[in-house]
């Protein structure tokens, strides 16, 4: 094995001189400082060197070192790391680590730091905390785990987009997503369809380090305004090879279902609606002479049509369409195999995993195979090489976005009197179904996505001296995606054209090089100094093509080779580049005073030549009070640090590659190519810049059994890019300009406690609470308001308010006299039944006021129990589909059961207006459809049991754990819709938040698992 | 050691020299500065103007749909789920109606392309310059006419010098600049019609005389005849119609049905938009046909009140088709069929009406023209037709082709109790535009 690896990198060895040095042997034993038990598999490495080993099962180790004066670093999972000078025979005692140890290593950009020495704000989530959580995406696994990190899935569709906001939204139309960096390489978060983070097996991840303040993030310059998530994958350790196998199987259910009318209620209420509409027109439809041309005649005609073969008058059919939208056999299965180990010079981690998650919606699912090999090779004291390579294949069955008639959730709009199939067993579709029947699209169509993803990097590190090295990294992120779609003759897309097929191919190539020098030295044992200086170049290019066709001869031939008519096709490519220079210096005096300075200059092709470069500096300082004599002897305060930082970060992602240019694109008329304008120029376009100040306290009490952080931050973002409406008579509707400013201010509070710390009983708890106030402080300087611009939603941009607040008519209830929906006029007092006369008010804010997480871990002998509650508070949700599904039977859409409380006769006090077919009685977007979206959720709960070693030893395995784990088991909310964690996918963006539109509820999963170590 | 250091530092410094890597050009688009600098590009932009004009929100169906929905008067019904057309059908249009907004902005998109072409017309080869200029003028005039008919009070409402018309923009938008030319108030109805007349009359002599899918001399005449008719300039309308009938070479199709659902221009199309699987929108099919033909749900139904207007042997009646007794227009049944913008039949009807009103018989007598139309529909002639006969013939012949509300307005008829000049028969200026231009500059229409 080792020979092969050495052979593989042999060419490097040939190129570089190796240095042979004298060797001495160190032997020792590592034990638990509390219990005295030996610690197996602990890591022992030479500090500022490269050799190392791991302890055996009896805690013993042997290591060759150059001299006995070298420092050795001892670390083991769950223990505090110690640094000791080598001696021939060592007895090393390690303290069990507290929940969030101050000595823990934190990954920063282009290096690492000990948490204690940080001057910026970095939240760390350990891979082990989220391991084997039965979700697909790593961002789902982070939900509720870190202060200031807001994670929200658009819906419960598997592989769906997930919003991650670090300390609130900083941008109106550029990206609000953090930069993801895997082992030093920024990865792509764009894809043709689906969520590109779903390609990553998060069980391979050692840690997530989330850079939140400007001082931590500014080293990533123009990409850092939304924070940075540094992902470090697992590495091998010298010693015995550790084999792990995890098997998991579970069931998936929707978190909640809504109530819709059954056949009888549907027929009764829609007839009532028709009669009401007739009465308003002075017609009594129950009089046989007036029946003709009445609304009732029209409605009953439609009922007959919608009943298919059955008779609505005798309620022959009562279809529960909502039930049909969900897959009641949805399952999750995971298999995860990994091996890690190595020798002093060669270390490896490798894994193979399979994930299969059926979506809760019919026709939705994800399967992923992934493999990883991480290899680190110490060539000599001078040279270290390695690579991290992951490969994955993700297969997805996708469903349409929420506003398509074909998406399963829209089945709820169909009439319960409509049978699913005709008497020959054929699925009904329009005109028997009210709208296209999504069940047909599910059964007779498919949308399959296959993604091959390869994220890898190679590095070489050259140590000039023990204090000074140069590191070169080259990373690649390759995405290869195919979307294969076919819709049969009876489907919505395929009707009238004998089927519809589309094949799309996408390739994304992201390459990145980092080259940097790193220096670290302690002078006179009181001046700790370290510095980094480097450059980085990134190029991102995508290429995609598709072709689509119709007229398939038979439904079983689904590839475009069989299409009788190739209807069209296209291909496109896109490129962008970044060239960057970065530097950072940290200085620590007497382990008390900390200073840090960093800066990055970024150039990007995304901006015009005039504004191509931006400079992003940051400064920070810290004072460790607990090292001062006046606190040093305190038995209560074990750690206390004040820190403050200021920095500038930029945002250059998410608004296209050529937003500064006036563009004309290809068009076609009469089979001849033409040029049409596509974009209005703005040669002045430049970066959005965020100016962030952070003040924080890190504390530890009672030997750090109680520890935590409190932060206050103030982030002002300027030069916000927005597509400002321009007069249509220019030939354009919008122009991309740096118009506005936005502020985010907030508090973050983290508290970790070790409630019990005993030999066989450990209990720790962690709480995080974040409060963020987002406010738009400037639009273009002239307008103070850009109101919601599509009829169904109210998300607006208003100076002085949070991004995307709901601004529109305020519902004033129902007129008890006549059942009319009423709205407040602009005076806020008088009411009107004319929606056009209604005033506009701020009727809700989709941004949460507070988010929180509470987790606890208990270990009692072999039993482990953990849970995570996650909460979102103070946000509002607007149901954009309210005007369809809760509309007093404005049309034939089936209605939510709350419509049973409709106004029926003068004097009725209710909030549901009188039923009127085609009456638009209260259906306009208003506060009527805005609800409290706060929720608390039992995000994850796990109960496990590890068999005693004496049993596992007999079976010749090193460990065996069985567990049951659940995601989203309980949700507490007042939101009347499916699920309060929602933002409809077809329009989700920075401004359009908190909107529901037939969005699938989140997935509730309960899984059983088995974990075996060899 | 020292040499290693030098090697690595050199490698490091090399990276400082790659600024050129930041020069990346778009692959799907051309930067504006490279468009209007040669003959071929300007001609490509002209083709782009046709493409923009054929958008569903403009000539690709919606302007025709709006006219029919506003003029429904019980003869057709909107039964579809989309709010925007429903608001138009009910005459309760919101200022934020997305269709109205898109028709506005897409019309101006065409106008801006035309303005760009006209500003750079000197770069076009001598041989084609007149034609290119004529086509750009034609399209601009056609767009302004299409808009003024919906966004302003009709010419027949009088007060043409005070009733607001459109924002008249004739300068191109360049380099992203929004100028005072864009932040203009609405010109009067009269000034708007003057610009339309100026564009179309200037275009006419420059254009090719080949009728079909591109702007041509007879298309200019035909549209002019419509403009004159709106202005009640009957002699102008008559003479333009007469010119088309006599000189264009167009002929009525043998059967009435032959004028529709064609995959090529028919013999009577003066100006027609191609719709193929690759090209062109067909919003008439989308809303007027049914799901069996891949359209929406038969959103526009034709009512008995309309069918009763025909005599039983009328070939035009036979074109309607039904599903379980619900009738649909047969003119818009299929998706990939050319969309007629002006047919020769309309010219006969215009000439007949104008000759009647002016008591002339330029080209032919009203009776002869009405006979021509009726015979093709399988009907006998009417001796000495009255104005009502001519108007009814026009109503039936051009049914559901987008002329309805405009005829109602110029004829000072009423619809569903709304007088021809009722504010609710006029579209609101989109709120989006008022926000972008400023409510102090761009005034809203009465009633909104």
Interface residues (C-beta under 8 A of the other chain):
Chain A: X305 X429 X430 X431 X435 X436 X462 X464 X470 X472 X495 X496 X497 X513 X515 X517 X534 X535 X537 X539 X550 X565 X567 X568 X572 X573 X574 X575 X576 X577 X579 X581 X603 X604 X605 X612 X657 X658 X661 X662 X663 X664 X665 X666 X667 X668 X669 X670 X671 X672 X673 X674 X675 X676 X677 X678 X679 X680 X681 X682 X683 X725 X726 X727 X728 X729 X730 X731 X732 X733 X735 X783 X786 X787 X789 X790 X791 X835 X836 X891
Chain B: X1 X4 X5 X8 X11 X12 X15 X16 X18 X19 X21 X22 X23 X24 X26 X27 X28 X29 X30 X31 X32 X33 X35 X41 X44 X45 X46 X47 X48 X49 X50 X51 X52 X54 X81 X83 X84 X92 X94 X95 X96 X97 X98 X101 X104 X105 X108 X109 X110 X111 X112 X113 X115 X167 X169 X173 X175 X176 X178 X182 X183 X184 X213 X214 X274 X276 X277 X278 X279 X280 X290 X291 X292 X293 X294 X295 X297 X298 X323 X324 X335 X430 X432 X433 X435 X436 X437
